[in-house]
Amino acid sequence: MSRAVDPVLVLVILLNFFALGTSRVHAVINGVALQGAVLGALAMLVHGVHEPLPVLLGVATVLVKGIAIPMMLRRAMREVAIRREVEPYIDYVPSLLACAAGTAMSFLFAQRLPLAPQHAGSILVPAALATVVSGFLVISTRRKAITQVAGYLMLENGVFIMGLGLLEAIPFLVEVGVLLDLFVAIFVMGIILYHVNREFASLDTARLSSLKE
């Protein structure tokens, strides 16, 4: 495993904090896009570039997570004319504190796991758990549906990081299937966002309670 893996994982964790600390939807999407591109490089750093599987996975990750899906989210943002996340369920400072607590707990929990020798001295597993927690926080603390989609993408990024430690044991088609499923899910989400905004003139998920009747 390359020595550059841990600094890259620190960048991934910092992007988690960035997504939870900004009110600009465009900034959240850019942060998630950069995180996706970083994961593509991470796939090659963890397993090296001397084998085709990590290289193909890294390139596919950059194309899908770093370019294609963020482009779809930006287009959805333009269609629904959203600029800021207004009045989230939990304010930004408490969200950052919750992210810090979740990250610390992830590191503590990872120390108790029976990790493989090649991952025992790395922060690969703690970073994966911290990213899953951060994605869940974005989904549960933000009102705008498009921001929640970005949170779902962050959560999947955490699952992807965890899968990098098992890349040699998991067939390549499984990883490609995850990327394909995610691509389709974001595509469907974009369509739903467009139609919800056209019918109700708002993407505030709190207003969906009016549909109960």
N, CA, C and O of each residue as an XYZ file, in Angstrom:
852
protein
N       0.838     -1.194      0.000
C       0.000      0.000      0.000
C       0.878      1.252      0.000
O       1.846      1.330      0.756
N       0.549      2.221     -0.836
C       1.356      3.426     -0.959
C       1.276      4.275      0.301
O       0.270      4.273      1.011
N       2.370      5.010      0.564
C       2.387      5.911      1.714
C       1.447      7.097      1.525
O       1.090      7.760      2.499
N       1.042      7.374      0.290
C       0.162      8.501      0.011
C      -1.300      8.196      0.327
O      -2.147      9.082      0.213
N      -1.614      6.954      0.724
C      -3.005      6.581      0.964
C      -3.589      7.368      2.128
O      -4.678      7.930      2.009
N      -2.880      7.413      3.252
C      -3.418      8.089      4.432
C      -3.641      9.586      4.209
O      -4.693     10.088      4.604
N      -2.701     10.334      3.591
C      -2.995     11.749      3.297
C      -4.211     11.925      2.400
O      -4.974     12.875      2.578
N      -4.406     11.029      1.440
C      -5.584     11.116      0.573
C      -6.857     10.855      1.378
O      -7.877     11.510      1.163
N      -6.797      9.903      2.297
C      -7.949      9.615      3.150
C      -8.259     10.793      4.077
O      -9.425     11.056      4.371
N      -7.237     11.493      4.532
C      -7.463     12.701      5.340
C      -8.209     13.732      4.511
O      -9.103     14.403      5.027
N      -7.861     13.874      3.236
C      -8.577     14.785      2.350
C     -10.041     14.384      2.217
O     -10.920     15.245      2.212
N     -10.308     13.087      2.111
C     -11.692     12.604      2.035
C     -12.462     13.005      3.288
O     -13.609     13.445      3.196
N     -11.845     12.858      4.457
C     -12.497     13.222      5.716
C     -12.752     14.723      5.775
O     -13.816     15.151      6.223
N     -11.785     15.529      5.325
C     -11.970     16.981      5.316
C     -13.117     17.389      4.400
O     -13.840     18.339      4.700
N     -13.290     16.687      3.296
C     -14.408     16.972      2.393
C     -15.743     16.637      3.042
O     -16.755     17.268      2.736
N     -15.757     15.642      3.943
C     -16.973     15.362      4.707
C     -17.370     16.579      5.535
O     -18.535     16.977      5.550
N     -16.398     17.164      6.220
C     -16.663     18.353      7.024
C     -17.097     19.521      6.138
O     -17.984     20.292      6.506
N     -16.478     19.645      4.987
C     -16.828     20.734      4.066
C     -18.284     20.635      3.633
O     -18.995     21.640      3.608
N     -18.731     19.430      3.292
C     -20.110     19.249      2.840
C     -21.112     19.576      3.932
O     -22.200     20.074      3.644
N     -20.764     19.308      5.169
C     -21.669     19.584      6.286
C     -21.571     21.022      6.779
O     -22.449     21.481      7.510
N     -20.529     21.734      6.395
C     -20.332     23.082      6.906
C     -20.699     24.194      5.958
O     -20.603     25.364      6.329
N     -21.117     23.876      4.745
C     -21.455     24.914      3.784
C     -22.947     24.921      3.503
O     -23.603     23.880      3.530
N     -23.478     26.121      3.231
C     -24.900     26.255      2.903
C     -25.133     26.295      1.405
O     -26.279     26.235      0.957
N     -24.081     26.395      0.632
C     -24.200     26.473     -0.824
C     -24.361     25.074     -1.413
O     -23.491     24.219     -1.249
N     -25.465     24.853     -2.089
C     -25.706     23.542     -2.698
C     -24.654     23.247     -3.758
O     -24.189     22.114     -3.879
N     -24.279     24.273     -4.530
C     -23.257     24.091     -5.561
C     -21.934     23.652     -4.939
O     -21.230     22.816     -5.507
N     -21.587     24.212     -3.769
C     -20.350     23.837     -3.094
C     -20.413     22.396     -2.600
O     -19.417     21.675     -2.653
N     -21.575     21.976     -2.123
C     -21.735     20.590     -1.683
C     -21.512     19.631     -2.852
O     -20.817     18.624     -2.715
N     -22.102     19.949     -3.996
C     -21.942     19.101     -5.180
C     -20.482     19.058     -5.611
O     -19.964     17.994     -5.952
N     -19.811     20.223     -5.599
C     -18.390     20.250     -5.966
C     -17.554     19.428     -4.994
O     -16.622     18.736     -5.403
N     -17.886     19.505     -3.708
C     -17.156     18.719     -2.719
C     -17.325     17.226     -2.937
O     -16.366     16.461     -2.833
N     -18.549     16.817     -3.241
C     -18.810     15.405     -3.504
C     -18.111     14.962     -4.789
O     -17.607     13.842     -4.874
N     -18.085     15.852     -5.796
C     -17.400     15.521     -7.045
C     -15.907     15.335     -6.812
O     -15.304     14.393     -7.326
N     -15.307     16.246     -6.029
C     -13.879     16.118     -5.726
C     -13.618     14.849     -4.925
O     -12.613     14.172     -5.143
N     -14.515     14.525     -4.004
C     -14.361     13.298     -3.229
C     -14.406     12.075     -4.135
O     -13.638     11.132     -3.940
N     -15.295     12.081     -5.120
C     -15.364     10.968     -6.059
C     -14.097     10.827     -6.876
O     -13.621      9.715     -7.105
N     -13.538     11.966     -7.324
C     -12.287     11.921     -8.083
C     -11.139     11.413     -7.217
O     -10.282     10.663     -7.684
N     -11.130     11.826     -5.954
C     -10.086     11.374     -5.029
C     -10.184      9.866     -4.808
O      -9.164      9.185     -4.698
N     -11.410      9.345     -4.743
C     -11.579      7.904     -4.562
C     -11.032      7.130     -5.757
O     -10.514      6.025     -5.596
N     -11.144      7.703     -6.951
C     -10.578      7.053     -8.122
C      -9.067      6.910     -8.002
O      -8.505      5.861     -8.316
N      -8.416      7.978     -7.544
C      -6.971      7.909     -7.319
C      -6.645      6.958     -6.170
O      -5.630      6.262     -6.199
N      -7.510      6.933     -5.162
C      -7.278      6.077     -4.001
C      -7.293      4.604     -4.386
O      -6.509      3.815     -3.859
N      -8.183      4.231     -5.304
C      -8.261      2.833     -5.739
C      -6.937      2.361     -6.326
O      -6.539      1.212     -6.132
N      -6.256      3.251     -7.045
C      -4.966      2.885     -7.634
C      -3.843      2.942     -6.610
O      -2.888      2.170     -6.696
N      -3.948      3.853     -5.635
C      -2.908      3.946     -4.621
C      -2.921      2.740     -3.684
O      -1.868      2.269     -3.254
N      -4.121      2.243     -3.370
C      -4.227      1.133     -2.432
C      -3.647     -0.142     -3.025
O      -2.943     -0.886     -2.341
N      -3.942     -0.396     -4.302
C      -3.542     -1.668     -4.916
C      -2.475     -1.518     -5.995
O      -2.032     -2.515     -6.565
N      -2.056     -0.281     -6.284
C      -1.005     -0.073     -7.263
C      -1.536     -0.011     -8.684
O      -2.662     -0.420     -8.964
N      -0.704      0.507     -9.571
C      -1.093      0.666    -10.971
C      -0.488     -0.407    -11.861
O      -0.582     -0.319    -13.085
N       0.131     -1.416    -11.265
C       0.766     -2.469    -12.060
C      -0.225     -3.554    -12.463
O       0.124     -4.450    -13.231
N      -1.457     -3.490    -11.957
C      -2.492     -4.444    -12.330
C      -3.658     -3.705    -12.986
O      -3.950     -2.569    -12.613
N      -4.327     -4.329    -13.954
C      -5.383     -3.619    -14.692
C      -6.645     -3.359    -13.871
O      -7.329     -2.360    -14.094
N      -6.964     -4.249    -12.919
C      -8.213     -4.105    -12.169
C      -8.288     -2.804    -11.379
O      -9.280     -2.087    -11.515
N      -7.290     -2.457    -10.556
C      -7.370     -1.178     -9.838
C      -7.405      0.036    -10.763
O      -8.076      1.026    -10.469
N      -6.678     -0.042    -11.887
C      -6.668      1.081    -12.822
C      -8.040      1.273    -13.460
O      -8.535      2.396    -13.555
N      -8.652      0.170    -13.897
C      -9.988      0.268    -14.495
C     -11.003      0.768    -13.485
O     -11.862      1.586    -13.815
N     -10.909      0.280    -12.258
C     -11.830      0.720    -11.218
C     -11.627      2.196    -10.909
O     -12.596      2.930    -10.715
N     -10.366      2.636    -10.861
C     -10.088      4.042    -10.584
C     -10.608      4.956    -11.672
O     -11.211      5.989    -11.380
N     -10.382      4.589    -12.929
C     -10.858      5.406    -14.044
C     -12.381      5.453    -14.063
O     -12.970      6.516    -14.262
N     -13.021      4.301    -13.856
C     -14.488      4.257    -13.835
C     -15.044      5.103    -12.697
O     -16.068      5.766    -12.855
N     -14.371      5.082    -11.553
C     -14.829      5.862    -10.407
C     -14.749      7.350    -10.684
O     -15.673      8.096    -10.361
N     -13.640      7.791    -11.285
C     -13.498      9.212    -11.616
C     -14.561      9.648    -12.615
O     -15.156     10.716    -12.469
N     -14.799      8.816    -13.636
C     -15.779      9.175    -14.665
C     -17.190      9.247    -14.106
O     -17.944     10.164    -14.430
N     -17.553      8.273    -13.261
C     -18.926      8.208    -12.761
C     -19.132      9.127    -11.562
O     -20.027      9.972    -11.563
N     -18.280      8.953    -10.523
C     -18.460      9.709     -9.285
C     -17.956     11.137     -9.378
O     -18.539     12.044     -8.785
N     -16.876     11.341    -10.120
C     -16.271     12.662    -10.169
C     -16.777     13.554    -11.275
O     -16.652     14.776    -11.187
N     -17.355     12.963    -12.333
C     -17.770     13.772    -13.487
C     -19.248     13.602    -13.817
O     -19.998     14.577    -13.792
N     -19.681     12.376    -14.126
C     -21.036     12.159    -14.652
C     -22.124     12.524    -13.645
O     -23.009     13.323    -13.951
N     -22.064     11.943    -12.449
C     -23.113     12.189    -11.459
C     -23.128     13.648    -11.000
O     -24.210     14.231    -10.922
N     -21.973     14.274    -10.690
C     -22.021     15.701    -10.346
C     -22.598     16.576    -11.453
O     -23.290     17.552    -11.165
N     -22.324     16.242    -12.724
C     -22.914     17.003    -13.823
C     -24.434     16.896    -13.806
O     -25.133     17.879    -14.053
N     -24.941     15.710    -13.515
C     -26.393     15.529    -13.432
C     -26.980     16.321    -12.273
O     -28.054     16.908    -12.401
N     -26.279     16.340    -11.139
C     -26.765     17.095     -9.987
C     -26.746     18.595    -10.272
O     -27.667     19.309     -9.874
N     -25.710     19.079    -10.954
C     -25.659     20.511    -11.291
C     -26.783     20.875    -12.253
O     -27.376     21.948    -12.144
N     -27.071     19.992    -13.185
C     -28.166     20.272    -14.108
C     -29.495     20.299    -13.373
O     -30.338     21.154    -13.643
N     -29.687     19.369    -12.446
C     -30.916     19.372    -11.641
C     -31.015     20.644    -10.814
O     -32.101     21.199    -10.649
N     -29.871     21.112    -10.288
C     -29.866     22.337     -9.496
C     -30.268     23.539    -10.347
O     -31.002     24.411     -9.883
N     -29.794     23.589    -11.585
C     -30.179     24.685    -12.481
C     -31.660     24.626    -12.828
O     -32.330     25.656    -12.907
N     -32.165     23.414    -13.034
C     -33.572     23.274    -13.415
C     -34.508     23.736    -12.307
O     -35.548     24.335    -12.582
N     -34.148     23.462    -11.060
C     -35.033     23.804     -9.944
C     -34.642     25.114     -9.285
O     -35.275     25.532     -8.315
N     -33.606     25.768     -9.800
C     -33.216     27.102     -9.330
C     -32.950     27.134     -7.828
O     -33.489     27.981     -7.116
N     -32.117     26.210     -7.349
C     -31.730     26.173     -5.940
C     -30.299     26.693     -5.824
O     -29.434     26.325     -6.619
N     -30.052     27.550     -4.829
C     -28.706     28.070     -4.590
C     -28.202     27.752     -3.189
O     -27.023     27.448     -3.007
N     -29.090     27.821     -2.193
C     -28.644     27.657     -0.821
C     -29.528     26.658     -0.079
O     -30.698     26.457     -0.408
N     -28.927     26.044      0.928
C     -29.677     25.196      1.849
C     -30.171     26.093      2.991
O     -29.394     26.470      3.868
N     -31.456     26.428      2.974
C     -32.023     27.382      3.924
C     -32.687     26.623      5.074
O     -33.466     25.695      4.858
N     -32.360     27.037      6.297
C     -32.958     26.474      7.499
C     -32.899     24.939      7.512
O     -33.938     24.283      7.436
N     -31.710     24.374      7.606
C     -31.621     22.908      7.708
C     -32.217     22.426      9.023
O     -32.422     23.214      9.946
N     -32.491     21.136      9.102
C     -33.041     20.583     10.332
C     -32.093     20.823     11.511
O     -32.535     21.161     12.609
N     -30.798     20.648     11.280
C     -29.774     20.917     12.289
C     -28.796     21.925     11.691
O     -28.324     21.751     10.568
N     -28.494     22.981     12.449
C     -27.652     24.047     11.932
C     -26.241     23.536     11.627
O     -25.897     22.400     11.955
N     -25.433     24.390     10.997
C     -24.151     23.958     10.458
C     -23.125     23.655     11.549
O     -22.397     22.667     11.452
N     -23.060     24.485     12.576
C     -22.094     24.231     13.654
C     -22.418     22.926     14.386
O     -21.515     22.110     14.574
N     -23.673     22.692     14.811
C     -23.977     21.377     15.409
C     -23.727     20.219     14.454
O     -23.328     19.138     14.886
N     -23.959     20.431     13.155
C     -23.683     19.378     12.185
C     -22.197     19.045     12.138
O     -21.819     17.876     12.059
N     -21.351     20.083     12.188
C     -19.906     19.857     12.195
C     -19.463     19.149     13.468
O     -18.591     18.281     13.436
N     -20.068     19.526     14.585
C     -19.731     18.856     15.846
C     -20.151     17.384     15.808
O     -19.429     16.512     16.293
N     -21.329     17.115     15.224
C     -21.778     15.730     15.098
C     -20.852     14.948     14.169
O     -20.568     13.775     14.412
N     -20.382     15.600     13.104
C     -19.443     14.948     12.187
C     -18.131     14.640     12.897
O     -17.558     13.566     12.712
N     -17.654     15.588     13.714
C     -16.418     15.361     14.467
C     -16.582     14.199     15.436
O     -15.693     13.358     15.566
N     -17.736     14.157     16.121
C     -17.987     13.061     17.059
C     -18.075     11.725     16.325
O     -17.524     10.726     16.787
N     -18.766     11.703     15.179
C     -18.876     10.478     14.393
C     -17.531     10.019     13.865
O     -17.255      8.820     13.820
N     -16.687     10.970     13.462
C     -15.358     10.614     12.966
C     -14.504     10.029     14.086
O     -13.809      9.032     13.890
N     -14.559     10.658     15.270
C     -13.793     10.147     16.404
C     -14.257      8.745     16.799
O     -13.434      7.878     17.092
N     -15.563      8.527     16.807
C     -16.093      7.206     17.147
C     -15.699      6.171     16.099
O     -15.481      5.004     16.425
N     -15.609      6.600     14.839
C     -15.196      5.682     13.776
C     -13.763      5.206     14.001
O     -13.458      4.028     13.813
N     -12.891      6.121     14.401
C     -11.505      5.742     14.665
C     -11.412      4.810     15.874
O     -10.649      3.845     15.867
N     -12.196      5.109     16.908
C     -12.177      4.257     18.102
C     -12.725      2.866     17.805
O     -12.189      1.860     18.268
N     -13.811      2.828     17.021
C     -14.416      1.537     16.690
C     -13.499      0.705     15.798
O     -13.418     -0.514     15.950
N     -12.804      1.372     14.859
C     -11.925      0.643     13.938
C     -10.764     -0.015     14.673
O     -10.251     -1.043     14.231
N     -10.351      0.571     15.793
C      -9.251     -0.023     16.556
C      -9.632     -1.369     17.161
O      -8.759     -2.177     17.479
N     -10.912     -1.610     17.320
C     -11.377     -2.863     17.918
C     -11.658     -3.948     16.875
O     -11.955     -5.089     17.228
N     -11.565     -3.596     15.611
C     -11.852     -4.559     14.554
C     -10.625     -5.418     14.251
O      -9.497     -4.930     14.321
N     -10.835     -6.687     13.916
C      -9.704     -7.562     13.535
C      -9.306     -7.307     12.079
O      -9.738     -8.024     11.176
N      -8.493     -6.295     11.863
C      -8.128     -5.886     10.516
C      -7.012     -6.761      9.954
O      -6.228     -7.356     10.693
N      -6.965     -6.820      8.634
C      -5.877     -7.528      7.966
C      -4.565     -6.798      8.227
O      -4.574     -5.589      8.459
N      -3.437     -7.504      8.196
C      -2.147     -6.857      8.504
C      -1.851     -5.652      7.630
O      -1.272     -4.679      8.111
N      -2.238     -5.691      6.342
C      -1.927     -4.579      5.449
C      -2.768     -3.338      5.732
O      -2.443     -2.250      5.257
N      -3.856     -3.492      6.511
C      -4.716     -2.357      6.835
C      -4.631     -1.946      8.295
O      -5.268     -0.978      8.711
N      -3.841     -2.684      9.077
C      -3.792     -2.429     10.516
C      -3.208     -1.051     10.824
O      -3.653     -0.401     11.769
N      -2.228     -0.594     10.055
C      -1.606      0.694     10.317
C      -2.154      1.824      9.488
O      -1.618      2.932      9.528
N      -3.208      1.578      8.736
C      -3.791      2.593      7.856
C      -5.108      3.100      8.434
O      -5.709      2.461      9.298
N      -5.547      4.261      7.943
C      -6.841      4.817      8.365
C      -7.913      4.523      7.322
O      -8.913      5.238      7.244
N      -7.715      3.481      6.521
C      -8.673      3.155      5.482
C     -10.053      2.847      6.063
O     -11.054      3.417      5.629
N     -10.105      1.955      7.033
C     -11.386      1.574      7.632
C     -12.008      2.724      8.422
O     -13.200      2.979      8.252
N     -11.255      3.440      9.289
C     -11.867      4.584      9.977
C     -12.409      5.640      9.030
O     -13.479      6.198      9.273
N     -11.679      5.924      7.944
C     -12.152      6.919      6.978
C     -13.432      6.453      6.297
O     -14.330      7.254      6.039
N     -13.517      5.151      6.004
C     -14.733      4.606      5.389
C     -15.924      4.766      6.325
O     -16.994      5.203      5.901
N     -15.744      4.414      7.593
C     -16.839      4.540      8.563
C     -17.221      5.996      8.767
O     -18.405      6.318      8.861
N     -16.228      6.882      8.838
C     -16.503      8.305      9.032
C     -17.266      8.887      7.845
O     -18.135      9.738      8.031
N     -16.957      8.442      6.635
C     -17.648      8.942      5.452
C     -19.084      8.444      5.404
O     -19.979      9.182      4.991
N     -19.319      7.207      5.820
C     -20.691      6.694      5.902
C     -21.499      7.509      6.897
O     -22.634      7.892      6.615
N     -20.915      7.776      8.066
C     -21.609      8.571      9.082
C     -21.886      9.976      8.567
O     -22.976     10.505      8.781
N     -20.920     10.589      7.892
C     -21.095     11.941      7.368
C     -22.194     11.991      6.316
O     -23.006     12.916      6.305
N     -22.221     10.995      5.431
C     -23.286     10.942      4.438
C     -24.651     10.812      5.075
O     -25.612     11.445      4.637
N     -24.738      9.988      6.113
C     -26.006      9.847      6.822
C     -26.416     11.164      7.481
O     -27.601     11.498      7.511
N     -25.448     11.911      8.006
C     -25.754     13.204      8.619
C     -26.285     14.199      7.588
O     -27.222     14.946      7.870
N     -25.689     14.209      6.398
C     -26.182     15.098      5.346
C     -27.615     14.736      4.969
O     -28.457     15.618      4.800
N     -27.887     13.458      4.840
C     -29.238     13.021      4.467
C     -30.252     13.412      5.533
O     -31.356     13.849      5.207
N     -29.890     13.260      6.799
C     -30.858     13.432      7.883
C     -30.963     14.857      8.405
O     -31.927     15.177      9.101
N     -29.999     15.727      8.091
C     -30.017     17.072      8.662
C     -30.334     18.161      7.648
O     -30.460     19.321      8.040
N     -30.468     17.845      6.376
C     -30.718     18.852      5.357
C     -32.129     18.717      4.797
O     -32.667     17.614      4.696
N     -32.714     19.839      4.440
C     -34.095     19.856      3.957
C     -34.197     19.621      2.448
O     -35.108     18.932      1.988
N     -33.274     20.184      1.683
C     -33.374     20.120      0.234
C     -33.083     18.709     -0.267
O     -32.103     18.079      0.129
N     -33.947     18.237     -1.137
C     -33.804     16.876     -1.648
C     -32.506     16.701     -2.428
O     -31.887     15.638     -2.371
N     -32.092     17.732     -3.153
C     -30.880     17.598     -3.962
C     -29.652     17.473     -3.057
O     -28.701     16.775     -3.408
N     -29.658     18.145     -1.887
C     -28.560     17.991     -0.934
C     -28.579     16.598     -0.330
O     -27.525     16.022     -0.063
N     -29.758     16.057     -0.115
C     -29.865     14.701      0.413
C     -29.335     13.672     -0.590
O     -28.768     12.653     -0.197
N     -29.520     13.939     -1.873
C     -28.951     13.065     -2.902
C     -27.419     13.086     -2.816
O     -26.775     12.043     -2.924
N     -26.843     14.272     -2.621
C     -25.398     14.382     -2.449
C     -24.951     13.620     -1.202
O     -23.890     12.996     -1.198
N     -25.769     13.675     -0.139
C     -25.455     12.907      1.065
C     -25.479     11.413      0.812
O     -24.643     10.678      1.337
N     -26.426     10.961      0.013
C     -26.479      9.546     -0.353
C     -25.222      9.146     -1.117
O     -24.695      8.049     -0.929
N     -24.751     10.033     -1.970
C     -23.531      9.749     -2.725
C     -22.326      9.668     -1.786
O     -21.454      8.818     -1.964
N     -22.279     10.557     -0.782
C     -21.201     10.492      0.216
C     -21.251      9.172      0.974
O     -20.218      8.542      1.202
N     -22.447      8.758      1.363
C     -22.594      7.497      2.088
C     -22.067      6.340      1.252
O     -21.379      5.460      1.770
N     -22.384      6.339     -0.031
C     -21.899      5.270     -0.911
C     -20.394      5.353     -1.084
O     -19.734      4.331     -1.274
N     -19.840      6.568     -1.019
C     -18.390      6.710     -1.088
C     -17.719      5.990      0.075
O     -16.667      5.372     -0.090
N     -18.339      6.075      1.259
C     -17.804      5.355      2.402
C     -17.824      3.855      2.196
O     -16.868      3.161      2.544
N     -18.914      3.353      1.630
C     -19.002      1.925      1.323
C     -17.937      1.545      0.294
O     -17.342      0.470      0.372
N     -17.705      2.431     -0.663
C     -16.692      2.185     -1.694
C     -15.299      2.088     -1.074
O     -14.518      1.207     -1.435
N     -14.987      2.994     -0.140
C     -13.679      2.953      0.515
C     -13.495      1.640      1.263
O     -12.428      1.029      1.212
N     -14.543      1.212      1.957
C     -14.470     -0.064      2.663
C     -14.238     -1.208      1.676
O     -13.499     -2.148      1.970
N     -14.868     -1.125      0.514
C     -14.705     -2.173     -0.490
C     -13.310     -2.226     -1.077
O     -12.899     -3.268     -1.589
N     -12.560     -1.110     -1.016
C     -11.200     -1.124     -1.543
C     -10.314     -2.107     -0.788
O      -9.383     -2.679     -1.356
N     -10.608     -2.297      0.490
C      -9.830     -3.262      1.254
C     -10.129     -4.699      0.893
O      -9.382     -5.607      1.258
N     -11.233     -4.909      0.168
C     -11.636     -6.261     -0.223
C     -11.633     -6.437     -1.733
O     -12.243     -7.366     -2.261
N     -10.943     -5.538     -2.422
C     -10.998     -5.546     -3.884
C     -10.510     -6.857     -4.472
O     -11.056     -7.334     -5.467
N      -9.489     -7.440     -3.866
C      -8.941     -8.678     -4.406
C      -9.882     -9.858     -4.198
O      -9.807    -10.851     -4.922
N     -10.775     -9.749     -3.202
C     -11.694    -10.855     -2.913
C     -13.055    -10.668     -3.567
O     -13.840    -11.613     -3.644
N     -13.345     -9.446     -4.042
C     -14.651     -9.166     -4.650
C     -14.477     -9.072     -6.158
O     -13.590     -8.358     -6.627
N     -15.287     -9.764     -6.916
C     -15.179     -9.679     -8.378
C     -15.376     -8.252     -8.873
O     -16.112     -7.465     -8.278
N     -14.713     -7.940     -9.956
C     -14.786     -6.597    -10.526
C     -16.208     -6.235    -10.928
O     -16.602     -5.074    -10.824
N     -16.977     -7.207    -11.383
C     -18.339     -6.924    -11.806
C     -19.213     -6.438    -10.659
O     -20.172     -5.699    -10.883
N     -18.896     -6.841     -9.437
C     -19.663     -6.360     -8.288
C     -19.452     -4.869     -8.116
O     -20.415     -4.134     -7.899
N     -18.205     -4.402     -8.208
C     -17.928     -2.983     -8.077
C     -18.570     -2.192     -9.218
O     -19.138     -1.123     -8.993
N     -18.480     -2.713    -10.425
C     -19.112     -2.039    -11.554
C     -20.628     -1.995    -11.366
O     -21.272     -1.004    -11.710
N     -21.194     -3.078    -10.818
C     -22.629     -3.104    -10.568
C     -23.054     -2.051     -9.566
O     -24.114     -1.443     -9.714
N     -22.224     -1.826     -8.529
C     -22.530     -0.778     -7.549
C     -22.525      0.591     -8.214
O     -23.420      1.401     -7.977
N     -21.519      0.853     -9.048
C     -21.450      2.129     -9.745
C     -22.638      2.309    -10.678
O     -23.200      3.401    -10.761
N     -23.027      1.245    -11.385
C     -24.152      1.332    -12.305
C     -25.451      1.589    -11.556
O     -26.257      2.422    -11.971
N     -25.657      0.871    -10.447
C     -26.853      1.083     -9.643
C     -26.917      2.514     -9.122
O     -27.981      3.133     -9.113
N     -25.776      3.030     -8.689
C     -25.737      4.394     -8.184
C     -26.042      5.392     -9.292
O     -26.767      6.363     -9.077
N     -25.486      5.152    -10.478
C     -25.728      6.043    -11.611
C     -27.214      6.093    -11.954
O     -27.771      7.168    -12.175
N     -27.845      4.937    -11.995
C     -29.276      4.874    -12.301
C     -30.089      5.547    -11.196
O     -31.060      6.249    -11.476
N     -29.686      5.328     -9.928
C     -30.421      5.927     -8.809
C     -30.367      7.448     -8.872
O     -31.384      8.106     -8.652
N     -29.199      8.022     -9.169
C     -29.079      9.474     -9.259
C     -29.863      9.997    -10.462
O     -30.458     11.072    -10.393
N     -29.868      9.245    -11.561
C     -30.629      9.655    -12.743
C     -32.123      9.724    -12.423
O     -32.800     10.684    -12.790
N     -32.624      8.705    -11.742
C     -34.035      8.699    -11.362
C     -34.322      9.829    -10.374
O     -35.361     10.484    -10.467
N     -33.410     10.060     -9.434
C     -33.582     11.150     -8.483
C     -33.698     12.491     -9.196
O     -34.522     13.326     -8.823
N     -32.865     12.704    -10.235
C     -32.937     13.954    -10.983
C     -34.293     14.163    -11.628
O     -34.825     15.273    -11.623
N     -34.851     13.105    -12.181
C     -36.177     13.204    -12.783
C     -37.226     13.535    -11.723
O     -38.101     14.373    -11.944
N     -37.131     12.874    -10.579
C     -38.094     13.115     -9.501
C     -37.978     14.548     -9.001
O     -38.992     15.207     -8.771
N     -36.758     15.034     -8.830
C     -36.565     16.404     -8.364
C     -37.213     17.405     -9.308
O     -37.848     18.365     -8.873
N     -37.045     17.170    -10.598
C     -37.602     18.102    -11.583
C     -39.130     18.147    -11.499
O     -39.730     19.222    -11.509
N     -39.741     16.979    -11.416
C     -41.202     16.937    -11.400
C     -41.779     17.426    -10.081
O     -42.832     18.064    -10.067
N     -41.102     17.136     -8.967
C     -41.579     17.637     -7.672
C     -41.528     19.157     -7.654
O     -42.467     19.806     -7.195
N     -40.425     19.731     -8.154
C     -40.320     21.180     -8.153
C     -41.344     21.818     -9.084
O     -41.867     22.891     -8.783
N     -41.638     21.169    -10.216
C     -42.600     21.725    -11.163
C     -44.009     21.722    -10.593
O     -44.788     22.637    -10.861
N     -44.344     20.702     -9.809
C     -45.690     20.594     -9.273
C     -45.893     21.407     -7.991
O     -46.965     21.971     -7.775
N     -44.856     21.466     -7.138
C     -45.034     22.068     -5.818
C     -44.188     23.313     -5.603
O     -44.286     23.942     -4.549
N     -43.359     23.685     -6.574
C     -42.551     24.904     -6.498
C     -41.615     24.905     -5.297
O     -41.213     25.975     -4.839
N     -41.261     23.746     -4.780
C     -40.344     23.658     -3.650
C     -39.769     22.259     -3.576
O     -40.428     21.274     -3.909
N     -38.508     22.196     -3.124
C     -37.862     20.900     -2.885
C     -37.573     20.696     -1.409
O     -36.744     19.865     -1.039
N     -38.260     21.457     -0.565
C     -38.122     21.296      0.880
C     -38.850     20.028      1.283
O     -40.074     19.955      1.181
N     -38.104     19.021      1.745
C     -38.729     17.735      2.062
C     -39.667     17.829      3.257
O     -40.506     16.949      3.450
N     -39.543     18.878      4.063
C     -40.456     19.036      5.197
C     -41.890     19.286      4.722
O     -42.846     18.972      5.431
N     -42.033     19.847      3.531
C     -43.368     20.148      3.010
C     -44.074     18.921      2.449
O     -45.260     18.974      2.126
N     -43.333     17.803      2.332
C     -43.960     16.591      1.832
C     -45.004     16.053      2.806
O     -45.835     15.221      2.442
N     -44.954     16.535      4.048
C     -45.962     16.106      5.028
C     -47.363     16.545      4.630
O     -48.348     15.985      5.110
N     -47.462     17.559      3.741
C     -48.768     18.013      3.284
C     -49.446     16.992      2.388
O     -50.640     17.104      2.110
N     -48.683     15.987      1.928
C     -49.254     14.957      1.055
C     -49.942     13.850      1.846
O     -50.537     12.946      1.260
N     -49.864     13.917      3.192
C     -50.447     12.844      3.997
C     -51.945     12.715      3.782
O     -52.491     11.612      3.796
N     -52.602     13.841      3.583
C     -54.046     13.820      3.422
C     -54.433     13.387      2.011
O     -55.619     13.311      1.692
